[in-house]
Amino acid sequence: MSQHPTPRARPAAVAAVTLASALTLTACGSDKGATTADAGKGDAKKVSVTDATGKKVQVPAAPKNVVALSEMDLDSSLALGVKPVGLTAGRGQKGAPEYLADDAKGIPVVGAVTGPDIEKVVQAEPDVILAGQLADPQVLRQLSAIAPTVVTVGKDKDWKKALTLTGQVLGKQNEAKSFLADYDKKAAELKKNLGDRAGATVSVARYSAKGTAVMQQGVFISDVLNDLGFKRPGIQNDKGQGHSTPLSEEDLKQIDADWLFIGTLASTGKDADLFGELKDKAAYKQLDAVKDGHVTEIDGSKWTSLGGANAAVSVLDDIEKAMAK
């Protein structure tokens, strides 16, 4: 994934960030070697966590106002019973990803996939910021001046690691551990219920105005499919260079498999209408999965975006409905 461009902070935000920076430096001081005990000498309500970059960050022991700057941060927070006070709009969305829309209702949007709106983050008055996989040093400095900022998503984009780290930040370690145990149990049961279909090839594709793209290794959905032991066709066995890999119309055969899961990022709008056009094309109709009736239309915001804990469980449900005997 490419780094996000640096957002321009408007004058009001600059003033607020300057003030927040001064307050943060006064209250927190250096975080070198920070531990719960060390923090307790100055503020008993601080704990130290190590973020996905290896940086130690002091955070409130029980944060009240959480800003989630990635889809995975929003998903993780909601899975742990915490409703953020600010979120980043999902890919192709005006707000939260569709599969989280109900649970995230009413949460203000404070940024987009391209990066946070610093002024809106200030207005949310967070006491901790979950920064997803944000890598821009300047933006991270701006955010850290507002509130303790934790990069939660590593380069491997592993949703389980992100959930565990978010649990530490939010004081929900036990909830995170319990969620993962329940997921593992559910995945094992589904794999058993699939029987010989557990050894099938499964393809995941996304359609948009730019055409068809497949999900390779190193992204959320591939991790879930690996947990179930599915095989993948062609290049979907290889690690991709970006989040998804575009295909030309002549290469549409590459999305074929025993079972095909395909959809758009939004259920309405231009992309959804274009998907209808794809289904009318001869190359699509000739796919074995199509001829066998083994195609499931999916919520692309859940299957083919950054993903998260709730998304993983919901994907298991989708697969069970489509494939379990």
HELIX and SHEET records of a PDB file:
HELIX    1   1 PRO A   11  CYS A   28  1                                  18    
HELIX    2   2 THR A   36  GLY A   42  1                                   7    
HELIX    3   3 GLU A   71  ALA A   79  1                                   9    
HELIX    4   4 GLU A   98  LEU A  100  5                                   3    
HELIX    5   5 ILE A  118  ALA A  124  1                                   7    
HELIX    6   6 PRO A  137  ILE A  146  1                                  10    
HELIX    7   7 TRP A  159  LEU A  170  1                                  12    
HELIX    8   8 GLN A  173  LEU A  194  1                                  22    
HELIX    9   9 GLY A  195  GLY A  199  5                                   5    
HELIX   10  10 PHE A  220  ASP A  227  1                                   8    
HELIX   11  11 GLY A  234  ASN A  237  5                                   4    
HELIX   12  12 GLU A  249  ILE A  255  5                                   7    
HELIX   13  13 LYS A  270  LYS A  279  1                                  10    
HELIX   14  14 ALA A  282  LYS A  285  1                                   4    
HELIX   15  15 ASP A  288  LYS A  291  1                                   4    
HELIX   16  16 GLY A  300  TRP A  303  1                                   4    
HELIX   17  17 ALA A  309  MET A  323  1                                  15    
SHEET    1   A 2 LYS A  46  THR A  50  0                                        
SHEET    2   A 2 LYS A  56  PRO A  60 -1                                        
SHEET    1   B 6 GLY A 115  PRO A 116  0                                        
SHEET    2   B 6 VAL A 109  ALA A 112 -1                                        
SHEET    3   B 6 GLY A  86  THR A  88  1                                        
SHEET    4   B 6 VAL A  66  ALA A  68  1                                        
SHEET    5   B 6 VAL A 128  LEU A 130  1                                        
SHEET    6   B 6 THR A 149  VAL A 150  1                                        
SHEET    1   C 5 THR A 245  LEU A 247  0                                        
SHEET    2   C 5 GLY A 211  VAL A 214 -1                                        
SHEET    3   C 5 VAL A 202  SER A 208 -1                                        
SHEET    4   C 5 TRP A 259  THR A 264  1                                        
SHEET    5   C 5 VAL A 295  ASP A 299  1                                        
END                                                                             
